[in-house]
Amino acid sequence: MKTKKTKVKATRSLYDLKSAITELKQKFDAESKTDIENLQNRYLGKKGLINDLMKGLKDVPKEMRPVAGQLLNELKANLEHQLTLLGNGATEETADKIDLTIPGLKPKVGHMHPISQAMEEITHIFEKIGFTRVRYPEVDWDYYVFESLNMPPNHPARDEWETFFVDVPKHKQMGKMVLTTHTTNGQVREMERLKSKPPIRMINIGRCYRRQQDVTHTQMFHQFDGLVIDRGIHIQHLKGTLDYFAEQFYGPGTKSRIRPFHFKFTEPSFEVDFSCHICHGTGKKGRGKCKFCKSGWHEVGGAGMVHPNVLKAGGIDPDEYTGFAFGWGVERTYTLKEGLNIDDIRLIYSGDLKFLEQF
Ligand code: DAH
C-alpha cells in the first residue's frame, strides 16, 4: 500500500515538475523578449528559478530522481544555450534554420585578361567560317620570320621589324634565332605542317616582340595572322573575310576598306581599315568631326595575296594554288572596339588591378 501511494505521489511529482518546467520555459520566452539583461541571474543564478526547482528534487521519490535531475539539467543547458544566442543577437529560430533568401557573400573571383578575352573572341569568329587556330613558336628562326617570307638576308625591308636577336649560334639553313616580330612566321610553318597540301585556312594568334617602347607600343604584344590557300582564291575572298570580321567583331554595319601598300610577302598588298563604329564611317559627329576617328576609318593592319615565292617556300605550286593573308595587332583591334582612348598602351600590361578590373 505504501509502495502504491509513493508511486502515485512520485508520478504526480514528476508530472508537477514537468509542468513547472513548461511554465518556466514560457515565462523565459516571454521575458527574453523584454528583459534580456537580468535573465541570467533570475533563471540561472544561485538563487535563480532553476535552482529553486533543483531544491524541489528532494520531494521527488528516490527512484525518480535521476529522471527528474536529467530533466532539470536539460532545462538548464537549454536556457544557457538560449541566453548565449540572445547575447549574439540571434534567436532559436534564426540559429537553427538556414535562410535561403539571404543574399550570399560573393567570393572574389578574377577574370581573363582583356587581351586574352579578345583572342578568344577572334578565334571564335574565324572558327565559325572554318579557320583552324594554330600557334607557332615565339622564339623562331630567321628563316620563318623573314627569309621564307621573301625577305632575304640584308634586305632593307627587314628594318621595319625592329628585331630582338637571341644570342645562340646561327643555324646553317635557318639563320639566326629571333624573338618573332610578327605572327606571319606561322605561314610557311603551316604549309609544312599540312605537307604542302591545300586547302589551308589557319588563324595564328600569338605573342610578338619588337624593340619599341612608348605610349603606343609595348615590346611584347599580340598579333593574329590569317592564311587561306586553295585553287581559285582571289581578292574578293579576302575582302569578304575582312567584312565578315568587321561585322562580327565591331558590330553590324561595320565595313572594311583596303588600300594599296607594300609587303614583301604579299602581291598585291594592302593596308586594311575598318569603318568607325561610332560615326559609322562618316567622320562626323553632330556638326563637328568624330573625335574617335577624325576620318571615318581606323587603320588596323595589312593584307594581300600570298606572294608566289612564299607559296614556293612552303612547297606549294603557285601556278596551281593562290592564297590570301592578313595580319594585325590584337591590342589595337581590341582598344578600337571598346572605344578606349588609352593614352598609354603600356597600362594593359602593367598588372594594375584598378585598371584591369574595369574589363
Ligand atoms: N606581318 C605584318 C606586320 O607585322 C602584317 C601582315 C601584313 C600580315 C600582310 C600578313 C599580311 O599576313 O598578308 O606588320
Residues whose N, C-alpha, C, O or C-beta is under 5 A from the ligand:
A	BS01	DAH	T181 H182 T184 D225 G226 F263 T266 G302 A303 G304 A325 F326 G327 W328
